[in-house]
Amino acid sequence: MSSKVEWYQSQIQLPQYNRAIHLSDGRCVTYSESGDLSGFPVLLNLGLGGHRFYSLLYDSIGKENRLRFICIDRPGIGGSDEIDSRFRSPMYFTRVVLKEFCAILQISEFALIGQSCGAVYSLAIALRMSTFVKGDITLISPWVSPSTKGHTRSARLGHRMPEFILKASFKLSTAVVRSIVHSSNYDIFAMKFSEKEREGFFSRVVNLMTATMNLDGTTMFEKNTGSQSEFLMCVEKPERFGFQYSDICIPVHIHHGDRDTMVPLQAIINVSSTMPFCKLSIRSNGTHELLFDFSYMEHIFCNLAQSIKTSIAKDSMKSLSQPHNAMSNSSISKGAECSNTACDGEEITRV
């Protein structure tokens, strides 16, 4: 076992990556904290089946920008208890889980990051808890409704298929992925990645995945049954998201790759044009795995830190008598300057 894998193994066993709370109804919610633990809170909503351990990949970037990443295991993922599949809506998650979660942790303000289907959760949170949100809502390779013009044919077909067929196909694809992971044949995963995504995947992600493997071939990711419900949610089964992206009136910054085949760029251009305050940054050669392009992720998180700083400053001017604004400003004021070397992506801005 390499020293890098051993390092990841030691890190994911730290208390900060294995925190848990119990809601008033008795359900357990597990989560991780990474980056600067005294920094500004950022809810990190990862893609399909995203586990709290993945926040470790961005620990150093969070520390540099004084951001406290909080990555919650959604229902049925990691150590979080499942909920009835009838209530898999992101709006329900926000109302029933996240509001109480924030109350328990005494979090009154946060920034939002949503990657892939995590973008749907971030936008639902923004609608339900808009007064909590600071800075631009940052969406990375976001998933959009299958009905969006320019989306893939498979997404449109998925919305029309019966649930039993979708569940069977999801179980099959999950089994294939599991066999690839167990065989450590990661080249299959990375064939279509950009050069920078591939570099990040093999230098960091593979080591983390290897670190989670137990001797019996199982993983330390605990349960992952909630992923099937999230998959059905993505194709809007049995119901639609419960909101339109055009409903979002908080500034949004979308980062998308021009080679993304999961959610084509044209679909993102179309949906972003309907959002009142939306900037779109296009990453040249980027795929749906932008989160593995760590040089670009540094740029993304740096931009987020600056937008938080600007948002708090504006709020402070409106209400100078609120001491928590000044405290929040100090928590992000240092280490939030962007490095020019990281800002190498093509950027298109829509306001």
C-alpha angles and dihedrals in degrees: 000000000000123000090243092057090047089052092053090047091054092047099050090054092059116110092244090066094046106048122145139185132186121227123221090264090057098254118141121231119191124200144161135228122209139160117037104356090201093045131099113301116251121183106220108204107187128195132271110339091352109180126212092241090071090071086074088073090068099040096110093045089052092052092050091053097036092243124149107211115207113191114187123200102232118224113303093012127106109335097335117116118245125248129211108287088233088070101050093119115126087227090057091048090054095047099042105029112020100045092055091041090057092045092053093048090042092236111160099168137026145158123241133230121179124185121192108318088000085074090070089055093047092053092046088052090049090054096046098038105026094146090061095055121101126181128005118324101246116214120186117196088335124204115233134192115291087234091064112119109252096027120133123280090237091058091051092047091048091059090055098045123099114258095242091060092047091049092050093049091047092052090050094050091046090053091051092050091048091053091050092051092048091049090047089226093146094157088083090061095048101044095104098035121115116252093260093045090049091049092051093044095055097038097049118001097052090050090052092048091048090049090058094055116107124211091257092057095257122117135239089235088096115206124359103178091121090070091078091056090049090050090054090046089055092059089043098250125188090358140002124267093272095241143047123243086234087066091072111103097172116094111270128196115198122197114195138166121236090222096051107135095177093062110012117226091240090061089053092048089051096049095041090055089062095053115093098221110023134142119194121203116189119207112213111237090000119147132193087286097070089136088073091057094089097181089057092043088057087055091048095050092045090054090048092052091052093048090051090051091050093046093051092047090054091049091049091054090053094049114018091168093070107093095193090068091058091048092050091049091055091051092061103029096092123064095013099114115113121238110231091218091065095051097080100125125107108252131204116184125206118185 
